[in-house]
Amino acid sequence: MRQPSKRLEKLSAAIFSEMAARKKEVARKRTVYDLSIGSPDQAPEDQLLHTLLDAARQPGAFGYALSEGTAAFREEVARWYRFRFGVELSPDGEIHSLMGSQDGLAHFALAWTDPGDIVLVPDPGYPIYEGSVHLAGAIPYRMPLRAENGFLPKLDDIPEEIAARAKFMILNYPNNPVSAVATIAFFEEVVAFAKRHDIIVVHDLAYSEMAFDGYRPPSFLQAAGAKEVGIEFNSFSKSFNMAGCRVAYVVGNSEIIKPLAIVKSNVDYGVFLPVQQMAVEALRMDRESGGANQVGPIYEERRDVLLAALAEAGWNITPPKATMFVWAPVPAGWTSREFAIALLEEAGVVVIPGSAFGDEGEGYVRIALVQEPEILRQAARSVADSGILSRKAGE
């Protein structure tokens, strides 16, 4: 009997599939509040939709696009990075378009590792980080992210023999799933570590504009010497509600980007041209408005509404400074999976167990702020009414 690649055995889709199947069953009997997957529920601004439609009507709009992106796209990314972070980038070589950060990360592992190479990945972490390493045949080494260290990896704890063999490390701040943030000072420590061990740094900045309380997430490339050792992925999915458009980019060291560009030129083409024009308009509007992107305030209100309602129910959670997620500790006596399943079956609230993101995620669940404030209030009331917060597993 034919068997698929053994690489698939190491991918972590099982719990996501299980929760989706359980949700369907529960939805037949009661109202379900789906706070599981981080898919924005908002639409792009009207002006962006008009740009997309107008561009789609232009001659040549449906032809193949170059993998690296149009000159207009790369030039606008360079302007936006200068505006937003004060980082200078060359549109020729230091910027490359992507069909989403996720595929870019998967292609990067193929471009830079051989079977048996080591890659440093965060634990807990977004599944593609470790998944991309397995698909490339390399070996992930998990860097624990723990509350006592602000969910930052302790670089000094990485064994010398591991650091010596590592090809690259993946970081992600603001972070999915733990919603932690990092400082430029931390990034400077990373740069020094990377230089000491000849490691490439891959930073995922997908949540750069989804921040709260006046906080402005920095770019890894703002750290002194960062461009010598690393690259950064950014996306339009969360910042501009364009998740389904599949457009993102990678910026930074041109020599690090080149192998990724070679892989991409062999497996896909460039982003649909009208979507690139839509992306250019999104960055231009944000830049010319002085950074008045409203995605942050929308999710800040949702965070405040949900956490206040859950606190009334007896579930006190530290407010995140950024992302569209809340990283919530489960009550004593529960595992992450047990608690997530009980929340679904008894309160109709779908969340993802922290263990789905790595061993260090045990003891937490990830809640996505992907519903309107009133729906979040209703979800919190359902949690309170279920009584689940006041008892232990099995009671």
C-alpha positions in Angstrom: 0.0 0.0 0.0 1.3 3.4 -0.9 2.3 5.6 2.0 2.8 9.4 2.1 6.0 11.1 3.2 7.0 10.5 6.8 7.5 14.2 7.0 3.8 14.6 7.4 3.8 12.7 10.6 5.7 15.5 12.3 3.2 18.3 11.3 0.9 19.5 14.0 -2.6 19.7 12.4 -4.2 17.1 14.6 -5.5 19.3 17.4 -6.8 21.9 15.0 -8.7 19.3 13.0 -10.0 17.8 16.3 -11.3 21.1 17.5 -12.9 21.8 14.1 -14.7 18.5 14.2 -15.9 18.9 17.8 -17.1 22.4 16.9 -19.4 21.0 14.2 -20.9 18.5 16.6 -21.5 21.1 19.3 -23.0 23.6 16.8 -25.8 21.2 16.2 -27.0 21.6 19.8 -26.1 25.1 20.9 -24.7 28.5 19.9 -20.9 28.4 19.3 -18.5 31.3 19.7 -15.5 30.6 17.5 -12.4 32.2 19.0 -10.0 29.7 17.6 -8.4 30.7 14.3 -6.7 34.1 13.8 -8.5 35.0 10.6 -9.5 38.7 10.6 -13.3 39.2 10.4 -13.0 42.8 9.1 -12.8 43.8 5.4 -10.1 46.0 3.9 -10.9 49.7 3.6 -13.2 50.7 0.7 -10.4 52.6 -1.0 -8.4 49.4 -1.1 -11.2 47.4 -2.6 -11.7 50.1 -5.3 -8.0 49.9 -6.1 -8.2 46.1 -6.4 -11.2 46.2 -8.7 -9.8 49.0 -10.9 -6.5 47.2 -11.2 -8.2 44.0 -12.2 -9.8 45.7 -15.2 -6.5 46.9 -16.6 -4.9 45.2 -19.6 -2.4 42.6 -18.6 -3.7 42.3 -15.0 -4.1 38.6 -15.3 -0.7 37.8 -16.7 2.1 36.2 -14.8 3.8 38.4 -12.2 7.5 38.4 -11.5 8.4 36.5 -8.3 10.2 39.4 -6.7 7.3 41.8 -7.0 6.7 44.8 -9.1 9.1 47.8 -8.8 6.2 49.9 -7.5 5.6 47.3 -4.7 9.2 47.1 -3.7 9.6 50.8 -3.7 6.6 51.4 -1.6 7.7 48.8 1.0 11.1 50.6 1.2 9.3 53.9 1.7 7.0 52.4 4.4 9.9 50.8 6.3 11.7 54.2 6.3 8.5 55.9 7.6 7.5 53.2 10.1 10.9 52.1 11.5 13.6 54.4 10.1 15.1 51.5 8.3 16.7 52.0 4.9 16.2 49.2 2.4 17.1 48.9 -1.3 14.2 47.9 -3.5 16.7 45.9 -5.6 17.8 42.9 -3.6 16.7 43.7 -0.1 12.9 43.4 -0.7 11.1 40.4 -2.2 7.3 39.8 -2.4 5.7 36.6 -1.1 2.4 34.9 -1.3 2.0 35.2 2.5 4.6 34.9 5.3 3.7 31.2 5.8 4.8 30.1 2.4 7.9 32.3 2.6 8.9 30.7 5.8 8.4 27.2 4.4 10.5 28.1 1.3 13.2 29.7 3.4 13.8 26.4 5.2 14.1 24.6 1.9 16.5 27.3 0.7 18.9 27.2 3.7 18.9 23.8 5.2 20.0 20.3 4.3 18.8 17.1 6.1 20.3 17.0 9.5 20.9 20.7 9.9 19.6 22.3 13.1 17.2 25.3 13.2 16.3 27.1 16.5 12.6 27.5 16.8 10.4 29.1 19.5 8.3 26.8 21.8 5.5 27.6 21.9 5.4 28.8 18.3 3.3 29.2 15.3 3.1 25.7 13.7 4.8 26.6 10.4 8.0 27.5 12.2 8.7 23.9 13.2 6.7 22.5 10.4 8.9 24.2 7.8 12.0 22.7 9.3 10.5 19.2 9.3 9.4 19.6 5.6 12.9 20.5 4.7 14.3 17.5 6.5 16.2 19.5 9.1 16.0 19.2 12.8 14.2 21.8 15.0 15.7 22.7 18.4 13.1 24.2 20.6 13.9 27.4 22.5 11.5 27.6 25.5 9.4 30.8 25.9 8.3 31.1 29.5 6.4 33.7 31.5 9.3 34.2 34.0 11.4 35.5 31.1 8.8 37.6 29.4 8.3 34.8 26.9 11.7 35.6 25.4 14.2 32.8 24.7 17.2 32.6 27.0 20.0 32.6 24.4 22.6 31.6 27.0 20.7 28.4 27.7 21.2 27.1 24.2 24.0 24.5 24.3 27.2 25.5 22.5 27.2 22.4 20.4 23.6 23.2 19.2 24.5 26.9 18.5 27.5 25.8 16.5 25.4 23.6 14.2 22.4 25.9 13.9 21.8 27.4 10.4 19.1 29.9 11.5 16.8 30.9 14.3 13.2 32.0 14.0 11.8 34.7 16.2 8.3 36.3 16.2 7.5 39.5 18.1 4.8 40.5 18.7 4.3 36.8 19.2 1.7 34.3 18.1 0.5 32.5 20.2 1.8 34.1 23.5 1.2 37.7 22.5 4.6 38.8 24.0 6.6 41.7 22.7 10.3 42.4 22.5 12.6 45.4 22.7 15.4 46.6 20.4 17.8 45.8 23.3 16.7 42.2 23.1 17.2 42.2 19.3 20.7 43.6 19.8 21.4 40.6 22.1 20.1 38.4 19.3 22.4 40.1 16.8 25.5 39.5 19.0 24.5 35.9 19.5 24.0 35.4 15.8 27.3 36.9 14.9 29.1 34.8 17.5 27.7 31.6 16.1 27.3 32.5 12.5 23.5 32.0 12.6 20.9 33.6 10.4 18.1 35.4 12.2 14.6 35.1 10.7 12.1 37.5 12.3 8.4 37.3 11.7 6.8 40.7 12.2 3.2 39.8 11.0 1.6 41.8 13.9 3.6 45.0 13.5 0.5 47.2 13.4 -1.8 45.3 15.7 -0.6 46.9 19.0 -2.3 48.6 22.0 -2.0 51.2 24.7 0.2 53.4 22.5 2.8 50.6 22.1 4.6 50.6 18.7 6.4 47.3 18.0 9.9 47.7 16.6 11.5 46.0 13.6 14.3 43.5 14.2 16.2 45.5 11.5 16.3 48.6 13.8 18.8 46.8 16.0 22.4 47.7 15.2 24.0 45.2 12.8 20.7 43.3 12.3 20.9 43.5 8.5 24.3 41.8 8.6 22.7 38.7 10.0 19.1 38.6 9.3 15.8 39.1 7.4 12.3 40.0 8.4 8.9 38.8 7.2 5.9 41.1 7.2 2.4 40.6 5.9 -0.7 42.5 4.9 -3.0 39.8 6.4 -3.4 41.2 9.8 -2.4 44.8 9.5 -4.7 45.6 6.5 -7.3 42.8 6.8 -6.0 41.2 3.6 -5.5 37.6 4.8 -7.2 36.0 1.8 -5.2 38.1 -0.7 -2.0 36.2 0.1 0.5 39.0 -0.1 3.5 39.6 2.1 7.2 40.3 1.8 10.6 39.6 3.1 13.2 42.3 3.7 16.8 42.6 4.9 20.1 41.0 3.9 20.2 40.5 0.2 22.5 37.5 0.3 20.2 35.8 2.7 17.2 36.5 0.5 18.8 35.2 -2.7 18.4 31.5 -2.0 14.8 32.0 -1.0 14.2 33.9 -4.3 15.7 30.9 -6.2 13.4 28.4 -4.5 10.4 30.7 -5.2 11.3 31.2 -8.9 11.2 27.4 -9.2 7.9 26.6 -7.4 5.6 29.6 -8.0 5.2 33.0 -9.7 4.6 36.4 -8.2 1.6 37.8 -6.4 -1.5 38.6 -8.5 -0.7 42.1 -10.0 -4.0 43.7 -8.8 -3.3 42.5 -5.3 0.2 44.0 -5.4 -1.4 47.3 -6.4 -3.8 47.0 -3.5 -0.9 46.4 -1.2 0.9 49.4 -2.5 -2.1 51.6 -1.8 -2.4 50.2 1.7 1.1 51.2 2.6 0.8 54.5 0.9 -2.4 55.4 2.7 -0.9 54.4 6.0 2.3 56.3 5.4 0.5 59.5 4.2 -2.0 59.3 7.2 1.0 59.3 9.6 0.3 55.8 10.6 -3.4 56.1 11.4 -4.1 52.5 10.8 -7.3 51.5 12.7 -6.7 47.8 13.1 -5.0 48.3 16.5 -7.8 50.3 18.1 -10.4 47.7 16.9 -8.6 44.8 18.6 -7.7 46.9 21.6 -11.4 47.4 22.3 -12.1 43.7 21.8 -9.2 42.8 24.2 -10.6 45.2 26.9 -14.2 44.0 26.5 -13.3 40.3 26.7 -10.8 40.5 29.5 -13.1 42.6 31.6 -16.0 40.2 31.1 -13.8 37.2 31.9 -12.5 38.9 35.0 -16.1 39.3 36.2 -16.5 35.6 35.7 -13.3 34.9 37.8 -10.8 34.4 35.0 -8.1 37.0 35.4 -5.7 37.2 32.4 -2.8 39.6 31.8 -3.7 42.0 29.0 -1.4 41.6 25.9 0.2 44.6 24.4 -0.2 43.4 20.8 -1.6 40.8 18.4 -5.1 39.5 17.9 -4.7 36.8 20.6 -5.0 36.4 24.3 -2.7 33.8 25.9 -4.7 32.6 28.9 -3.6 30.4 31.7 -6.0 27.5 32.4 -7.4 27.0 35.8 -5.6 24.6 38.2 -6.3 21.0 37.7 -6.8 21.1 33.9 -4.6 20.3 31.0 -4.8 22.7 28.0 -6.6 20.1 25.9 -9.1 19.1 28.6 -9.9 22.7 29.3 -10.3 23.7 25.6 -12.7 20.7 25.0 -14.7 21.5 28.2 -15.0 25.2 27.1 -16.4 24.1 23.8 -18.8 21.4 25.0 -20.0 23.2 28.1 -19.8 26.9 27.1 -19.8 26.7 23.3 -16.5 28.7 23.2 -13.9 27.5 20.8 -10.2 28.2 21.7 -7.0 26.4 20.8 -5.1 24.5 23.5 -1.6 25.9 24.2 -0.1 22.5 23.8 -0.9 22.7 20.0 1.9 25.2 19.7 4.6 23.1 21.6 5.3 21.5 24.9 5.8 24.9 26.6 2.3 25.8 25.7 0.8 23.4 28.1 -1.1 25.2 30.8 -2.5 27.8 28.5 -5.2 28.3 25.8 -5.0 30.8 22.9 -8.1 33.0 22.4 -8.5 34.8 19.1 -10.2 38.3 19.2 -12.0 37.6 15.9 -15.6 38.6 16.9 -17.3 41.9 17.5 -17.3 43.2 21.1 -20.9 42.1 21.9 -20.2 38.5 20.7 -17.1 38.5 23.0 -19.3 39.6 25.9 -21.8 36.8 25.1 -18.9 34.3 24.9 -17.6 35.4 28.3 -21.1 35.1 29.8 -21.4 31.6 28.5 -18.1 30.7 30.2 -19.4 32.2 33.4 -22.7 30.4 33.2 -21.1 27.0 32.5 -19.4 27.1 36.0 -16.3 25.6 34.4 -13.9 28.1 36.1 -14.9 27.0 39.6 -14.2 23.3 39.3 -11.5 20.9 38.3 -11.3 18.5 35.4 -13.5 15.5 35.8 -15.7 17.0 38.5 
